[in-house]
Amino acid sequence: MIKTKQTPLWVFLAFSAIETRKGALLLIWACALFTVYCLPWNTIANGTLGEFGKLVFLIDDWSWLAMMLPMTLWYVASLKWMDKHDGWVSRPAGASI
């Protein structure tokens, strides 16, 4: 991502290492999946998941979800800003990185 004068700092910090919209979408989907994983499934299921649930779902409190949800929303808001302001600059054909 290229920082311009109109790009806010919060958008630049979200996507400073992301070059394309596809990369940003991949990051958002990965964060969304991890956010769902961060739900305390053992607590929600009242222990009915058994030993398998304890082995796979290691998170047993809401603290990870409290961190992942705002971060995912931040990435989504940054993507919307980039789309609205044509923030994804395409390189000319044959241009090097």
Order of alpha helices (4+ residues) and beta strands (2+ residues): alpha-alpha-alpha-alpha-alpha
